[in-house]
Amino acid sequence: MVSRGIQKDIVIQFEGVAFSYGSIAVLENVHFHIHRGEFIALVGPNGAGKSTVLKLLLGLEKPNTGRIHVLGMDPEDARARIGYIPQHADLDPSFPISVWEVVRMGRLRGLQRFRPEDKEAIARALAQVEVEDLASRSFSALSGGQRRRVLVARALAAEPEILVMDEPTTNMDAESETRLYKTLGNLKGNTTILIVTHDTEFVSALTDRVLCVGKRSTDGKAHALVQHRTVQVPESPLDLYGGQVAKVLHEETLPEDSCCIEVRSGVEGKV
Amino acid sequence: MRGFFNALLDPSLPFLRNALYAGILSSILFGVVGAVVTVRRIAGLAGSISHAVLGGIGLSLFLSVHKIVPGMSPLTGALGFAILSALIIGLVSLKAKQRVDTAINAIWAIGMSLGVLFLAKTPGYTDLMSYLFGNILFISTQNLVLLAILDVGILFLAYRFYPQLEASAFDEEFAKVRGVPTEVLFLVILVLTAVAVVLLQTFIGLVMVIAMLTLPPGTASHLSRNLVSLMVWGVVFSFLFTFGGLALSWIYDLPTGAMVVVVAGAVYLVGTGVKALRLKGKFQKN
């Protein structure tokens, strides 16, 4: 559990955000903020709009109304400081590329070419996710779980302040999942982590807060976003999240600024 | 075969040497552009553009013969139609992906039909065979210079923007997050492919262009571990196919373009068959 402090600045802020794809309303009146160093789970059923929240956060889509600030600036300007792991069901498995070259993409900066110091950052990222031995292998020759870990290394190669992951454990075997959460545990506190999952019941025990997309808005069309409390599952029988699991209490909805209130009142505990 | 080499060195047969030089220069374009077309899976777009070009060729000849724009070369109209087609398909692909199939086929059919209509009203220009297969033996020194200029331009762009090309082809959304202007890059790739297609098509014909944009990279993909090696092997195979086709067509007195395509197709099929057998063997061992 991270020990939040009021001095910890807000790195992601959504204020009254609404978004629709054409005439199809997806999100409405979304308010939330995330503090530096927090580990946040964004949960909700399929089609609720979780990936849309990420696209808005990354500036890949623009809100119809409301404001989004990332690291105090517009999302598009903050992109270079965000590590992103997309959901990726559609990566071409026959694309000729090595693991090292995939991770190197994390060092891209617009139209610039790579720099000599990028090599060290790539090596560090490979080591962080424990895939150094795969560096020269073809990406297409890897298992689903190994590919996901390589994509995590690609995101970490950017040495990001914020790590955004869209369903990172899709197609992942238990061993890869355990290794991934070990890596995330090491990053926690230094890097702000936002992880999207469609498992609405349980989240990783690393999670500080749960944001849930799915509650219908007043007119019943778009989805709103609420915060829930979690409780640790002491002896989890579940082979999930590296074995450390917390249960989401959907019946308890917390106010948007509950994280700040609790810090002020000095209450310790999961929010 | 010795006769072919003697003919290549014969001072009285400059067209054969020009054809060989054209083979070398076009191999660079086919290898590099073909690799990008293959990994981005836009061969269908390239096919549509190359067919739509007939509209531009027909329009140029019509305007020139009827003295509306005297002396307008077919290349001018072809380039205009190709770039316009590339931009329309590109923008539809970016803004309404679900409509791109319709756009590709519409541009393909409308361009060709316009070409046929213009040529029908242009006395003396009804031979569509040269448009389909071209004739690499008719290549002039001026054509070679144009090809060389395009080679240098494409090689420079591929080297300078290789990281962006690789990232946007592998994972467009991630490339965008890393600040790569993916939409502009896509349109530039389409327009450059269109320009390359037009130049190559004018010299060697539509069928050979489509075949050489897909078969050398297809064959090279069996040996390539990354995009740059796909480009390099694509250049090597393009040259070998062109040289082999040129030699066989000379020895057996057959149309060069069609022979090059048959050689490329045969090697591609054999390569794919060998790879499939090796994979099967590996699978059975395991």
Interface residues (C-beta under 8 A of the other chain):
Chain A: L58 L60 R79 A80 I82 Y84 P86 H88 L91 D92 S94 F95 P96 I97 S98 E101 V102 R104 M105 G106 L108 R109 G110 L111 R113 F114 S138 R154 A158
Chain B: V39 R41 R160 F161 P163 Q164 E166 A167 A169 F170 D171 E173 F174 A175 K176 V177 R178 G179 V180 P181 S221 S224 R225 N226 L227 S229 L230
